Amino acid sequence: MSENKFRIILTLIIIVLSVQINSFLQGTEFVYESGNRRNPFIPLVSPDGRLLNLDSEEDKLEKPVKLDGIVYDEHGLSYAIVNDSVVKVGDCIGDYQVLKIKKDSLVLIKEAQIQEIELKKEER
């Protein structure tokens, strides 16, 4: 008889606990508070394998556009290193969009104004 009572009590405890846990989980909505940190759910790498620049929009607007290097391809798969980030045609740098990557320069567009930045040669 005591074994049956133990099973009944254990079953009731499990039922009560499962109801309490279920009601707790349904009533709680998780909100991520970044505290000025990176959102961990945003990927760090783009689908084509490039590292993404996750600076805030304010940081991007404050920096002047600095062309550090170009990887040129005649067939249009060129990349440029701008403000320590790798970009390709169509990518945005602050308010600018990459229009064209030439062998020695980068062509940007902002509000229908075209700006060309030449790659500086190293002095030896």
CORQUI-V529571 format. One line per field, one symbol per residue. ss: DSSP state (H for helix, E for strand, L for the rest). psi: psi as a letter, one per 40 degrees, with the letter a starting at -180 (. if undefined). burial: b if it has 24 or more other C-alpha atoms within 12 Angstrom, else e. Layout:
ss=???
psi=???
burial=???
This chain:
ss=LHHHHHHHHHHHHHHHHHHHHHHHHHHLLLLLLLLLLLLLLLLLELLLLLELLLLLHHHHHHLLLLEEEEELLLLLLLEEEELLEEELLLLEELLEEEEEELLLEEEEEELLEEEEEELLLLLL
psi=ddddddddddddddddddddddddddehhhhhhdffiiheehiehideeihihfiiddddddhihhhdihhhhdeefiiihhffihiihdiigbeihhdihideihhihhfehhhhhihhihh.
burial=eeeeeeeeeeeeeeeeeeeeeeeeeeeeeeeeeeeeeeeeeeeeeeeeeeeebeeeeeeeeeeebbbbbbbeeeeeebbbbbeebbbbbebbbbebbbbbbbeebbbbbeeeeeeebebeeeee
